[in-house]
Amino acid sequence: MAAGCVMLPGARLFLLVGAAADRRWRAPLRAAAQAAGLEVLETPAPEFFDIEQPVIVLSDDGNWSAHIDAGRAHVFWGGDLPGFPSGEASFHDRHELYKASRDLVIGVHMVEHGAPLCDAASTSVSLDGLGEVVAEKGVFPETASPSPLDLYSVTPPPVGARAEWPPHLFSYQPEAFFDASARVDLTGRSRIVIHGPYLFLPSGCWQATLRFSVEPGAKHIPLTIRWGHESNYDSHDVLIERGGVYELVLEREWAGPGAAQIVVSLNRPIFEGIFEIESCRVEKIGLLSAKQPVPVEVASDA
């Protein structure tokens, strides 16, 4: 696949999103820029930068987008998405996934605002001012699957793009995982029960389908469930009348990229009850529905 890019005066950004893009395109782009007599910067984004400098910025650091907009950029997309441990995840695991999702959403944002896109699997690209640039040869790696970032398999993510966010991707109160599962004892004061996973989603309408269970025998569990990013959430109070397995569908529009979070809180003290997330699926939808989120009891897969 070949794509064109208008080379404006001043600094230009070649943003390398993903390991495959970096591995196949960094050296050829550097060589083409140097052959054209252009200075190449490959440093992390600085706090201040003069975009009128006649330089090529070649970087996997999405923070450069704060200085160089989509009109001066070209995005090389790796397509290789990070996997995630199948068991309990460490803070480091979650933080690395958070950073990967941020890089991906910056790439999507720039493409949506006009930056040409080049798939890392392409063999060459034609760039105004540099001519044809040929990628390094090599086997294009398969994406680790499933990945919590599977919704980025196509860029930008179309309606229907989805990913599964496993229970251990979320953050829990310290006593969670006491029996090697994400079971949380609700006994006690009102408080946040779970939150996370802080993975970035692009602009658009996003639906989260949360499946959770409440221990049989528990009654009248008062929960507040929020879906959104940063301080911008939709909040819903739900009362679980009896133990069982439930699904709750949450929808919200992202006006711009943001780190998604589901927050489940106990909104008044109770004396007993066990809460456990069983699954969470996130999907891009075309339009928001007018339905109020209501927990629906479903048959357990167990």
Contacts in CASP RR format, 6 or more apart in sequence:
PFRMAT RR
TARGET T0000
AUTHOR 0000-0000-0000
METHOD contacts of the structure
MODEL  1
MAAGCVMLPGARLFLLVGAAADRRWRAPLRAAAQAAGLEVLETPAPEFFD
IEQPVIVLSDDGNWSAHIDAGRAHVFWGGDLPGFPSGEASFHDRHELYKA
SRDLVIGVHMVEHGAPLCDAASTSVSLDGLGEVVAEKGVFPETASPSPLD
LYSVTPPPVGARAEWPPHLFSYQPEAFFDASARVDLTGRSRIVIHGPYLF
LPSGCWQATLRFSVEPGAKHIPLTIRWGHESNYDSHDVLIERGGVYELVL
EREWAGPGAAQIVVSLNRPIFEGIFEIESCRVEKIGLLSAKQPVPVEVAS
DA
1 118 0 8 1.000
1 119 0 8 1.000
1 121 0 8 1.000
1 122 0 8 1.000
1 125 0 8 1.000
2 122 0 8 1.000
2 124 0 8 1.000
2 125 0 8 1.000
2 126 0 8 1.000
2 132 0 8 1.000
3 74 0 8 1.000
3 116 0 8 1.000
3 117 0 8 1.000
3 118 0 8 1.000
3 125 0 8 1.000
3 126 0 8 1.000
4 74 0 8 1.000
4 116 0 8 1.000
4 125 0 8 1.000
4 126 0 8 1.000
4 127 0 8 1.000
4 128 0 8 1.000
5 74 0 8 1.000
5 116 0 8 1.000
5 125 0 8 1.000
5 127 0 8 1.000
5 128 0 8 1.000
6 71 0 8 1.000
6 128 0 8 1.000
7 127 0 8 1.000
7 128 0 8 1.000
7 129 0 8 1.000
7 130 0 8 1.000
8 71 0 8 1.000
8 72 0 8 1.000
9 52 0 8 1.000
9 54 0 8 1.000
10 51 0 8 1.000
10 52 0 8 1.000
10 53 0 8 1.000
10 54 0 8 1.000
10 55 0 8 1.000
10 72 0 8 1.000
11 49 0 8 1.000
11 50 0 8 1.000
11 51 0 8 1.000
11 52 0 8 1.000
11 53 0 8 1.000
11 54 0 8 1.000
11 55 0 8 1.000
11 56 0 8 1.000
11 57 0 8 1.000
11 67 0 8 1.000
11 68 0 8 1.000
11 72 0 8 1.000
12 55 0 8 1.000
12 56 0 8 1.000
12 57 0 8 1.000
12 68 0 8 1.000
12 72 0 8 1.000
12 73 0 8 1.000
12 74 0 8 1.000
13 57 0 8 1.000
13 59 0 8 1.000
13 64 0 8 1.000
13 65 0 8 1.000
13 68 0 8 1.000
13 72 0 8 1.000
13 73 0 8 1.000
13 74 0 8 1.000
14 25 0 8 1.000
14 29 0 8 1.000
14 56 0 8 1.000
14 57 0 8 1.000
14 58 0 8 1.000
14 59 0 8 1.000
14 73 0 8 1.000
14 74 0 8 1.000
14 76 0 8 1.000
15 59 0 8 1.000
15 60 0 8 1.000
15 62 0 8 1.000
15 64 0 8 1.000
15 65 0 8 1.000
15 73 0 8 1.000
15 74 0 8 1.000
15 75 0 8 1.000
15 76 0 8 1.000
15 106 0 8 1.000
15 107 0 8 1.000
15 110 0 8 1.000
15 115 0 8 1.000
16 22 0 8 1.000
16 25 0 8 1.000
16 26 0 8 1.000
16 58 0 8 1.000
16 59 0 8 1.000
16 60 0 8 1.000
16 76 0 8 1.000
16 78 0 8 1.000
17 60 0 8 1.000
17 75 0 8 1.000
17 76 0 8 1.000
17 77 0 8 1.000
17 78 0 8 1.000
17 79 0 8 1.000
17 103 0 8 1.000
17 104 0 8 1.000
17 106 0 8 1.000
17 107 0 8 1.000
18 60 0 8 1.000
18 77 0 8 1.000
18 78 0 8 1.000
18 79 0 8 1.000
18 80 0 8 1.000
18 103 0 8 1.000
18 120 0 8 1.000
19 78 0 8 1.000
19 80 0 8 1.000
19 141 0 8 1.000
20 78 0 8 1.000
20 79 0 8 1.000
20 80 0 8 1.000
20 120 0 8 1.000
20 121 0 8 1.000
20 140 0 8 1.000
20 141 0 8 1.000
21 60 0 8 1.000
21 76 0 8 1.000
21 77 0 8 1.000
21 78 0 8 1.000
21 79 0 8 1.000
21 120 0 8 1.000
22 60 0 8 1.000
22 78 0 8 1.000
23 136 0 8 1.000
24 120 0 8 1.000
24 135 0 8 1.000
24 136 0 8 1.000
24 138 0 8 1.000
24 140 0 8 1.000
25 76 0 8 1.000
25 118 0 8 1.000
25 120 0 8 1.000
25 133 0 8 1.000
25 135 0 8 1.000
25 136 0 8 1.000
26 42 0 8 1.000
26 58 0 8 1.000
27 136 0 8 1.000
28 133 0 8 1.000
28 134 0 8 1.000
28 135 0 8 1.000
28 136 0 8 1.000
29 56 0 8 1.000
29 58 0 8 1.000
29 76 0 8 1.000
29 130 0 8 1.000
29 133 0 8 1.000
30 40 0 8 1.000
30 42 0 8 1.000
30 58 0 8 1.000
32 127 0 8 1.000
32 130 0 8 1.000
32 131 0 8 1.000
32 133 0 8 1.000
33 40 0 8 1.000
33 56 0 8 1.000
33 58 0 8 1.000
33 130 0 8 1.000
34 40 0 8 1.000
36 129 0 8 1.000
36 130 0 8 1.000
38 54 0 8 1.000
38 55 0 8 1.000
38 56 0 8 1.000
39 53 0 8 1.000
39 54 0 8 1.000
39 55 0 8 1.000
39 56 0 8 1.000
40 55 0 8 1.000
40 56 0 8 1.000
40 57 0 8 1.000
40 58 0 8 1.000
41 55 0 8 1.000
41 56 0 8 1.000
41 57 0 8 1.000
41 58 0 8 1.000
41 59 0 8 1.000
42 57 0 8 1.000
42 58 0 8 1.000
42 59 0 8 1.000
43 59 0 8 1.000
44 59 0 8 1.000
44 61 0 8 1.000
44 63 0 8 1.000
45 59 0 8 1.000
45 61 0 8 1.000
45 62 0 8 1.000
45 63 0 8 1.000
45 64 0 8 1.000
45 66 0 8 1.000
45 67 0 8 1.000
49 67 0 8 1.000
49 68 0 8 1.000
51 67 0 8 1.000
51 68 0 8 1.000
51 72 0 8 1.000
57 64 0 8 1.000
57 68 0 8 1.000
60 103 0 8 1.000
62 102 0 8 1.000
62 103 0 8 1.000
62 106 0 8 1.000
62 107 0 8 1.000
65 73 0 8 1.000
65 106 0 8 1.000
65 107 0 8 1.000
65 109 0 8 1.000
65 110 0 8 1.000
69 110 0 8 1.000
69 113 0 8 1.000
70 109 0 8 1.000
70 110 0 8 1.000
70 111 0 8 1.000
70 113 0 8 1.000
70 114 0 8 1.000
70 115 0 8 1.000
71 113 0 8 1.000
71 114 0 8 1.000
71 115 0 8 1.000
73 110 0 8 1.000
73 115 0 8 1.000
74 115 0 8 1.000
74 116 0 8 1.000
74 118 0 8 1.000
74 125 0 8 1.000
74 127 0 8 1.000
75 107 0 8 1.000
75 110 0 8 1.000
75 111 0 8 1.000
75 115 0 8 1.000
75 116 0 8 1.000
75 117 0 8 1.000
75 118 0 8 1.000
76 118 0 8 1.000
76 120 0 8 1.000
77 107 0 8 1.000
77 117 0 8 1.000
77 118 0 8 1.000
77 119 0 8 1.000
77 120 0 8 1.000
77 155 0 8 1.000
78 119 0 8 1.000
78 120 0 8 1.000
79 119 0 8 1.000
79 120 0 8 1.000
79 121 0 8 1.000
79 143 0 8 1.000
79 152 0 8 1.000
79 153 0 8 1.000
79 155 0 8 1.000
80 120 0 8 1.000
80 141 0 8 1.000
80 142 0 8 1.000
80 143 0 8 1.000
80 144 0 8 1.000
81 100 0 8 1.000
81 104 0 8 1.000
81 143 0 8 1.000
81 144 0 8 1.000
81 145 0 8 1.000
81 147 0 8 1.000
81 149 0 8 1.000
81 150 0 8 1.000
81 152 0 8 1.000
81 153 0 8 1.000
82 96 0 8 1.000
82 97 0 8 1.000
82 100 0 8 1.000
82 144 0 8 1.000
82 147 0 8 1.000
82 149 0 8 1.000
83 97 0 8 1.000
83 144 0 8 1.000
83 145 0 8 1.000
83 146 0 8 1.000
83 147 0 8 1.000
83 148 0 8 1.000
83 149 0 8 1.000
84 93 0 8 1.000
84 97 0 8 1.000
84 147 0 8 1.000
84 148 0 8 1.000
84 166 0 8 1.000
84 169 0 8 1.000
85 93 0 8 1.000
85 168 0 8 1.000
86 166 0 8 1.000
87 168 0 8 1.000
88 168 0 8 1.000
88 177 0 8 1.000
88 180 0 8 1.000
89 168 0 8 1.000
89 169 0 8 1.000
94 169 0 8 1.000
94 171 0 8 1.000
94 197 0 8 1.000
94 198 0 8 1.000
97 148 0 8 1.000
97 149 0 8 1.000
97 169 0 8 1.000
97 197 0 8 1.000
97 199 0 8 1.000
98 197 0 8 1.000
98 198 0 8 1.000
98 199 0 8 1.000
98 200 0 8 1.000
98 259 0 8 1.000
100 149 0 8 1.000
101 149 0 8 1.000
101 199 0 8 1.000
101 200 0 8 1.000
101 259 0 8 1.000
102 200 0 8 1.000
102 259 0 8 1.000
104 149 0 8 1.000
104 152 0 8 1.000
104 200 0 8 1.000
105 200 0 8 1.000
105 201 0 8 1.000
105 202 0 8 1.000
105 257 0 8 1.000
105 258 0 8 1.000
106 257 0 8 1.000
107 115 0 8 1.000
107 155 0 8 1.000
108 152 0 8 1.000
108 155 0 8 1.000
108 156 0 8 1.000
108 157 0 8 1.000
108 202 0 8 1.000
108 257 0 8 1.000
109 202 0 8 1.000
109 203 0 8 1.000
109 256 0 8 1.000
109 257 0 8 1.000
111 117 0 8 1.000
111 155 0 8 1.000
111 156 0 8 1.000
112 156 0 8 1.000
112 202 0 8 1.000
112 203 0 8 1.000
117 155 0 8 1.000
118 125 0 8 1.000
120 135 0 8 1.000
120 140 0 8 1.000
121 140 0 8 1.000
122 135 0 8 1.000
123 134 0 8 1.000
123 135 0 8 1.000
124 132 0 8 1.000
124 133 0 8 1.000
124 134 0 8 1.000
124 135 0 8 1.000
125 132 0 8 1.000
125 133 0 8 1.000
125 135 0 8 1.000
126 132 0 8 1.000
126 133 0 8 1.000
127 133 0 8 1.000
143 153 0 8 1.000
146 163 0 8 1.000
146 164 0 8 1.000
147 163 0 8 1.000
148 163 0 8 1.000
148 164 0 8 1.000
148 165 0 8 1.000
148 166 0 8 1.000
148 169 0 8 1.000
148 197 0 8 1.000
148 199 0 8 1.000
149 163 0 8 1.000
149 199 0 8 1.000
150 161 0 8 1.000
150 162 0 8 1.000
150 163 0 8 1.000
150 164 0 8 1.000
151 157 0 8 1.000
151 161 0 8 1.000
151 162 0 8 1.000
151 163 0 8 1.000
151 201 0 8 1.000
151 282 0 8 1.000
151 283 0 8 1.000
151 284 0 8 1.000
152 161 0 8 1.000
153 161 0 8 1.000
154 161 0 8 1.000
156 202 0 8 1.000
157 202 0 8 1.000
157 284 0 8 1.000
158 284 0 8 1.000
159 284 0 8 1.000
159 285 0 8 1.000
159 286 0 8 1.000
160 283 0 8 1.000
160 284 0 8 1.000
160 285 0 8 1.000
161 283 0 8 1.000
161 284 0 8 1.000
162 281 0 8 1.000
162 282 0 8 1.000
162 283 0 8 1.000
162 284 0 8 1.000
163 281 0 8 1.000
163 282 0 8 1.000
164 279 0 8 1.000
164 280 0 8 1.000
164 281 0 8 1.000
164 282 0 8 1.000
165 197 0 8 1.000
165 199 0 8 1.000
165 280 0 8 1.000
165 281 0 8 1.000
165 282 0 8 1.000
166 279 0 8 1.000
166 280 0 8 1.000
167 182 0 8 1.000
167 276 0 8 1.000
167 277 0 8 1.000
167 278 0 8 1.000
167 279 0 8 1.000
167 280 0 8 1.000
168 182 0 8 1.000
169 196 0 8 1.000
169 197 0 8 1.000
169 199 0 8 1.000
170 182 0 8 1.000
170 194 0 8 1.000
170 195 0 8 1.000
170 196 0 8 1.000
170 197 0 8 1.000
170 262 0 8 1.000
170 277 0 8 1.000
170 280 0 8 1.000
171 194 0 8 1.000
171 195 0 8 1.000
171 196 0 8 1.000
171 197 0 8 1.000
172 182 0 8 1.000
172 184 0 8 1.000
172 193 0 8 1.000
172 194 0 8 1.000
173 184 0 8 1.000
173 191 0 8 1.000
173 192 0 8 1.000
173 193 0 8 1.000
173 194 0 8 1.000
175 184 0 8 1.000
175 185 0 8 1.000
176 182 0 8 1.000
176 183 0 8 1.000
176 184 0 8 1.000
176 194 0 8 1.000
177 183 0 8 1.000
178 185 0 8 1.000
181 276 0 8 1.000
182 194 0 8 1.000
182 276 0 8 1.000
182 277 0 8 1.000
183 274 0 8 1.000
183 275 0 8 1.000
183 276 0 8 1.000
184 193 0 8 1.000
184 194 0 8 1.000
184 274 0 8 1.000
184 275 0 8 1.000
184 276 0 8 1.000
185 273 0 8 1.000
185 274 0 8 1.000
186 193 0 8 1.000
186 218 0 8 1.000
186 221 0 8 1.000
186 266 0 8 1.000
186 270 0 8 1.000
186 272 0 8 1.000
186 273 0 8 1.000
186 274 0 8 1.000
186 275 0 8 1.000
187 270 0 8 1.000
187 271 0 8 1.000
187 272 0 8 1.000
187 273 0 8 1.000
188 266 0 8 1.000
188 269 0 8 1.000
188 270 0 8 1.000
188 271 0 8 1.000
189 266 0 8 1.000
189 269 0 8 1.000
190 265 0 8 1.000
190 266 0 8 1.000
190 267 0 8 1.000
190 268 0 8 1.000
190 269 0 8 1.000
191 265 0 8 1.000
191 266 0 8 1.000
192 263 0 8 1.000
192 264 0 8 1.000
192 265 0 8 1.000
193 223 0 8 1.000
193 264 0 8 1.000
193 265 0 8 1.000
193 266 0 8 1.000
193 275 0 8 1.000
194 262 0 8 1.000
194 263 0 8 1.000
194 264 0 8 1.000
194 275 0 8 1.000
194 277 0 8 1.000
195 261 0 8 1.000
195 262 0 8 1.000
195 263 0 8 1.000
195 264 0 8 1.000
196 260 0 8 1.000
196 261 0 8 1.000
196 262 0 8 1.000
196 263 0 8 1.000
197 260 0 8 1.000
197 261 0 8 1.000
197 262 0 8 1.000
198 259 0 8 1.000
198 260 0 8 1.000
198 261 0 8 1.000
199 259 0 8 1.000
199 260 0 8 1.000
200 257 0 8 1.000
200 258 0 8 1.000
200 259 0 8 1.000
200 260 0 8 1.000
201 229 0 8 1.000
201 254 0 8 1.000
201 257 0 8 1.000
201 258 0 8 1.000
201 259 0 8 1.000
201 260 0 8 1.000
201 282 0 8 1.000
202 254 0 8 1.000
202 256 0 8 1.000
202 257 0 8 1.000
203 254 0 8 1.000
203 255 0 8 1.000
203 256 0 8 1.000
203 257 0 8 1.000
204 253 0 8 1.000
204 254 0 8 1.000
204 256 0 8 1.000
204 284 0 8 1.000
204 286 0 8 1.000
205 251 0 8 1.000
205 252 0 8 1.000
205 253 0 8 1.000
205 254 0 8 1.000
205 284 0 8 1.000
205 285 0 8 1.000
205 286 0 8 1.000
205 287 0 8 1.000
205 288 0 8 1.000
206 251 0 8 1.000
206 252 0 8 1.000
206 253 0 8 1.000
206 254 0 8 1.000
206 260 0 8 1.000
206 282 0 8 1.000
206 283 0 8 1.000
206 284 0 8 1.000
206 285 0 8 1.000
207 249 0 8 1.000
207 250 0 8 1.000
207 251 0 8 1.000
207 282 0 8 1.000
207 283 0 8 1.000
207 284 0 8 1.000
207 285 0 8 1.000
208 227 0 8 1.000
208 249 0 8 1.000
208 250 0 8 1.000
208 251 0 8 1.000
208 260 0 8 1.000
208 262 0 8 1.000
208 280 0 8 1.000
208 281 0 8 1.000
208 282 0 8 1.000
209 247 0 8 1.000
209 248 0 8 1.000
209 249 0 8 1.000
209 250 0 8 1.000
209 279 0 8 1.000
209 280 0 8 1.000
209 281 0 8 1.000
209 282 0 8 1.000
209 283 0 8 1.000
210 225 0 8 1.000
210 247 0 8 1.000
210 248 0 8 1.000
210 249 0 8 1.000
210 250 0 8 1.000
210 262 0 8 1.000
210 277 0 8 1.000
210 279 0 8 1.000
210 280 0 8 1.000
211 245 0 8 1.000
211 246 0 8 1.000
211 247 0 8 1.000
211 277 0 8 1.000
211 278 0 8 1.000
211 279 0 8 1.000
211 280 0 8 1.000
211 298 0 8 1.000
212 245 0 8 1.000
212 246 0 8 1.000
212 248 0 8 1.000
212 264 0 8 1.000
212 275 0 8 1.000
212 276 0 8 1.000
212 277 0 8 1.000
212 278 0 8 1.000
213 243 0 8 1.000
213 244 0 8 1.000
213 245 0 8 1.000
213 246 0 8 1.000
213 275 0 8 1.000
213 276 0 8 1.000
213 278 0 8 1.000
213 300 0 8 1.000
214 221 0 8 1.000
214 240 0 8 1.000
214 242 0 8 1.000
214 243 0 8 1.000
214 244 0 8 1.000
214 246 0 8 1.000
214 273 0 8 1.000
214 274 0 8 1.000
214 275 0 8 1.000
215 243 0 8 1.000
215 272 0 8 1.000
215 273 0 8 1.000
215 274 0 8 1.000
215 275 0 8 1.000
216 243 0 8 1.000
216 244 0 8 1.000
217 242 0 8 1.000
217 243 0 8 1.000
218 240 0 8 1.000
218 242 0 8 1.000
218 243 0 8 1.000
218 272 0 8 1.000
218 273 0 8 1.000
218 274 0 8 1.000
219 241 0 8 1.000
219 242 0 8 1.000
219 243 0 8 1.000
220 239 0 8 1.000
220 240 0 8 1.000
220 241 0 8 1.000
220 270 0 8 1.000
221 239 0 8 1.000
221 240 0 8 1.000
221 243 0 8 1.000
221 266 0 8 1.000
221 270 0 8 1.000
221 273 0 8 1.000
221 275 0 8 1.000
222 237 0 8 1.000
222 238 0 8 1.000
222 239 0 8 1.000
222 240 0 8 1.000
222 266 0 8 1.000
222 267 0 8 1.000
222 268 0 8 1.000
222 270 0 8 1.000
223 237 0 8 1.000
223 238 0 8 1.000
223 239 0 8 1.000
223 240 0 8 1.000
223 264 0 8 1.000
223 265 0 8 1.000
223 266 0 8 1.000
223 267 0 8 1.000
223 275 0 8 1.000
224 235 0 8 1.000
224 236 0 8 1.000
224 237 0 8 1.000
224 238 0 8 1.000
224 263 0 8 1.000
224 264 0 8 1.000
224 265 0 8 1.000
224 266 0 8 1.000
224 267 0 8 1.000
225 235 0 8 1.000
225 236 0 8 1.000
225 238 0 8 1.000
225 248 0 8 1.000
225 250 0 8 1.000
225 262 0 8 1.000
225 263 0 8 1.000
225 264 0 8 1.000
225 265 0 8 1.000
225 293 0 8 1.000
226 233 0 8 1.000
226 234 0 8 1.000
226 235 0 8 1.000
226 236 0 8 1.000
226 261 0 8 1.000
226 262 0 8 1.000
226 263 0 8 1.000
226 265 0 8 1.000
227 233 0 8 1.000
227 234 0 8 1.000
227 250 0 8 1.000
227 251 0 8 1.000
227 252 0 8 1.000
227 260 0 8 1.000
227 261 0 8 1.000
227 262 0 8 1.000
228 234 0 8 1.000
228 252 0 8 1.000
228 254 0 8 1.000
228 260 0 8 1.000
228 261 0 8 1.000
228 262 0 8 1.000
229 254 0 8 1.000
229 258 0 8 1.000
229 259 0 8 1.000
229 260 0 8 1.000
229 261 0 8 1.000
230 258 0 8 1.000
230 259 0 8 1.000
233 252 0 8 1.000
233 261 0 8 1.000
233 263 0 8 1.000
234 250 0 8 1.000
234 251 0 8 1.000
234 252 0 8 1.000
236 248 0 8 1.000
236 250 0 8 1.000
236 292 0 8 1.000
236 293 0 8 1.000
237 267 0 8 1.000
238 248 0 8 1.000
238 293 0 8 1.000
238 294 0 8 1.000
238 295 0 8 1.000
240 246 0 8 1.000
240 295 0 8 1.000
244 297 0 8 1.000
244 300 0 8 1.000
245 278 0 8 1.000
245 297 0 8 1.000
245 298 0 8 1.000
245 299 0 8 1.000
245 300 0 8 1.000
246 295 0 8 1.000
246 296 0 8 1.000
246 297 0 8 1.000
246 298 0 8 1.000
247 295 0 8 1.000
247 296 0 8 1.000
247 298 0 8 1.000
248 293 0 8 1.000
248 294 0 8 1.000
248 295 0 8 1.000
248 296 0 8 1.000
249 291 0 8 1.000
249 293 0 8 1.000
250 262 0 8 1.000
250 293 0 8 1.000
251 285 0 8 1.000
251 288 0 8 1.000
251 289 0 8 1.000
251 293 0 8 1.000
252 288 0 8 1.000
253 288 0 8 1.000
260 282 0 8 1.000
262 280 0 8 1.000
264 275 0 8 1.000
264 277 0 8 1.000
278 301 0 8 1.000
END
